[in-house]
């Protein structure tokens, strides 16, 4: 079974919205998920909004002690917390991070919209 097929079936079985797998030209990264940033309006994203760019690298950090969500995954741009991987889409990502999988994330869309759920979308890739 192809690696892409395996992860698509694994993630869809866990109820995760799965983006169509895509391989970047010249790279071996496979996009496994595209999501909005949850809680963007409650964190520091607005303070660096003008410096955010499509393609910017993001950092995913597990927050196991989060009292509201045991699968919480924080999304950072450098030292700035932008928000979280949405609760309905974080279970498989949390498990993969807990296993030490090599995941990366990047901004894929920025929209100057009043709705915070539409401001920043990002992809999560498996290297």
C-alpha positions in Angstrom: 0.0 0.0 0.0 1.3 3.4 -0.9 2.3 5.7 2.0 -0.2 8.3 0.8 -3.1 5.8 0.7 -2.2 4.4 4.1 -2.3 7.9 5.8 -5.5 9.0 3.9 -7.3 5.8 5.2 -5.8 6.1 8.7 -6.8 9.8 9.1 -10.2 9.4 7.5 -11.0 6.5 9.8 -10.3 8.8 12.7 -12.7 11.4 11.5 -10.1 13.9 10.3 -10.8 16.0 7.3 -8.1 14.9 4.9 -6.8 17.2 2.1 -6.0 15.5 -1.1 -2.4 14.3 -0.8 0.0 16.5 -2.7 3.7 16.2 -3.1 5.7 19.4 -3.5 7.9 19.5 -6.5 11.4 18.5 -5.5 10.4 17.6 -2.0 9.2 14.5 -0.2 6.5 16.2 2.0 2.9 14.9 1.7 0.1 17.2 2.7 -2.1 15.3 5.1 -4.4 18.1 6.4 -5.5 21.7 5.7 -7.2 23.6 8.4 -8.1 27.0 9.7 -6.4 28.2 12.9 -8.8 27.8 15.8 -8.8 30.6 18.4 -6.9 33.1 16.2 -8.8 36.0 17.7 -7.8 35.0 21.3 -4.0 34.9 20.7 -1.3 37.1 19.2 -1.9 36.7 15.5 -3.3 40.1 15.0 -0.1 41.7 16.4 2.0 40.1 13.6 -0.8 40.0 10.9 1.1 42.3 8.5 4.2 40.2 8.6 2.4 36.8 7.9 3.0 35.4 4.4 1.7 32.4 2.5 4.4 29.7 2.7 5.6 30.8 6.2 6.7 27.9 8.3 4.7 27.2 11.4 5.5 25.1 14.5 3.1 22.5 16.0 3.5 21.9 19.7 1.5 19.4 21.7 -0.2 20.8 24.8 -1.1 17.6 26.7 -2.0 19.4 29.9 -4.7 21.6 28.2 -7.8 21.3 30.5 -10.2 21.8 27.6 -8.7 19.3 25.1 -6.4 16.4 25.8 -5.4 16.4 22.1 -4.6 20.1 21.9 -1.9 21.1 19.4 -0.7 24.7 19.5 0.2 26.6 16.3 3.1 29.0 16.5 4.7 31.4 14.0 8.2 31.8 15.4 7.6 32.7 19.1 4.0 34.0 18.5 1.1 31.7 19.3 -1.5 32.0 16.5 -4.0 29.5 18.0 -4.7 25.8 17.7 -5.3 22.9 15.3 -9.1 22.8 15.5 -10.4 20.3 18.1 -12.4 18.3 15.5 -9.3 17.8 13.4 -6.5 17.4 16.0 -6.7 13.8 17.2 -4.6 12.1 14.5 -2.1 15.0 14.5 -1.7 14.8 18.3 -1.1 11.0 18.1 1.4 11.5 15.3 3.3 14.2 17.3 3.2 11.9 20.4 4.8 9.2 18.3 7.5 11.5 17.2 6.4 11.7 13.5 8.2 14.4 11.5 5.4 16.9 10.8 5.7 20.4 9.4 3.2 23.1 8.9 2.9 26.1 6.6 0.5 29.0 5.9 -1.4 28.2 2.7 -4.0 31.1 2.7 -4.4 34.5 4.3 -7.7 36.4 4.1 -8.4 39.8 5.5 -11.8 38.7 6.8 -13.6 39.7 10.0 -14.4 36.0 10.6 -11.3 34.7 12.6 -12.0 31.2 11.2 -11.3 32.5 7.7 -8.2 34.6 8.4 -5.5 31.9 8.3 -5.5 28.4 6.8 -2.5 26.1 7.1 -1.4 22.7 5.9 0.2 20.0 7.9 2.7 17.8 6.1 4.4 14.5 6.8 8.1 14.6 5.8 
